[in-house]
């Protein structure tokens, strides 16, 4: 019995279950390897993207520069409101 059959919260499609069942009973190593490749392709397609790291972005600036990083885009944002305070 496969894990996906015993735990109902796994987000796997029926195709993934079929791939695992077929691989578990396949005797030919080449065919078995291909079934596991199919399994991996389907898992990649089914699972959401999960960011493992979030880089911290720092901005070094002169105190006279005003409105340089006012949004989430940081220095990549529109600089229409940027000005230099003298």
ZIVENTA-V674446 format. One record per residue. N is the residue number from 1. RES is the residue in three letters. PHI is phi in radians with two decimals (none if undefined). OMEGA is omega in radians with two decimals (999 if undefined). Layout:
((N RES PHI OMEGA) (N RES PHI OMEGA))
//
This chain:
((1 UNK none -3.10) (2 UNK -1.46 3.13) (3 UNK -1.02 -3.13) (4 UNK -1.17 3.10) (5 UNK -1.52 -3.11) (6 UNK -1.68 3.14) (7 UNK -2.07 -3.02) (8 UNK -1.48 -3.09) (9 UNK -1.58 -3.14) (10 UNK -1.22 -3.03) (11 UNK -1.50 -3.08) (12 UNK -1.62 3.08) (13 UNK -1.39 3.10) (14 UNK -1.11 3.13) (15 UNK -1.11 3.12) (16 UNK -1.12 3.08) (17 UNK -1.06 3.13) (18 UNK -1.12 3.12) (19 UNK -1.07 -3.13) (20 UNK -1.16 3.12) (21 UNK -1.11 -3.14) (22 UNK -1.16 3.14) (23 UNK -1.15 -3.12) (24 UNK -1.16 -3.10) (25 UNK -1.83 -3.11) (26 UNK -1.38 -3.13) (27 UNK -1.60 -3.11) (28 UNK -1.20 -3.09) (29 UNK -1.04 -3.14) (30 UNK -1.20 3.11) (31 UNK -1.14 3.12) (32 UNK -1.09 3.10) (33 UNK -1.07 3.13) (34 UNK -1.12 3.10) (35 UNK -1.14 3.08) (36 UNK -1.22 3.04) (37 UNK -1.10 3.08) (38 UNK -1.06 3.10) (39 UNK -0.99 -3.12) (40 UNK -1.11 3.10) (41 UNK -1.08 -3.14) (42 UNK -1.21 3.11) (43 UNK -1.09 3.13) (44 UNK -1.05 -3.13) (45 UNK -1.22 -3.07) (46 UNK -1.43 -3.02) (47 UNK -1.47 3.10) (48 UNK -1.31 3.06) (49 UNK -1.33 3.14) (50 UNK -2.15 3.10) (51 UNK -1.28 -3.12) (52 UNK -1.52 3.10) (53 UNK -2.35 3.03) (54 UNK -2.23 -3.08) (55 UNK -1.16 3.09) (56 UNK -1.49 -3.13) (57 UNK -1.84 3.13) (58 UNK -1.97 3.07) (59 UNK -2.17 3.06) (60 UNK -1.79 -3.04) (61 UNK -2.59 3.05) (62 UNK -1.48 -3.12) (63 UNK -1.06 -3.13) (64 UNK -1.37 3.14) (65 UNK -1.46 -3.05) (66 UNK -1.92 3.10) (67 UNK 1.09 -3.13) (68 UNK -1.45 3.12) (69 UNK -2.38 -3.05) (70 UNK -1.72 -3.12) (71 UNK -2.34 -3.11) (72 UNK -1.20 3.14) (73 UNK -1.33 3.11) (74 UNK 1.07 -3.10) (75 UNK -1.28 3.10) (76 UNK -1.49 -3.10) (77 UNK -1.38 3.08) (78 UNK -1.22 -3.11) (79 UNK -1.71 -3.09) (80 UNK -1.08 -3.11) (81 UNK -1.73 -3.14) (82 UNK -1.31 3.08) (83 UNK -2.64 -3.09) (84 UNK -1.85 3.14) (85 UNK -1.57 -3.13) (86 UNK -1.78 999))
//
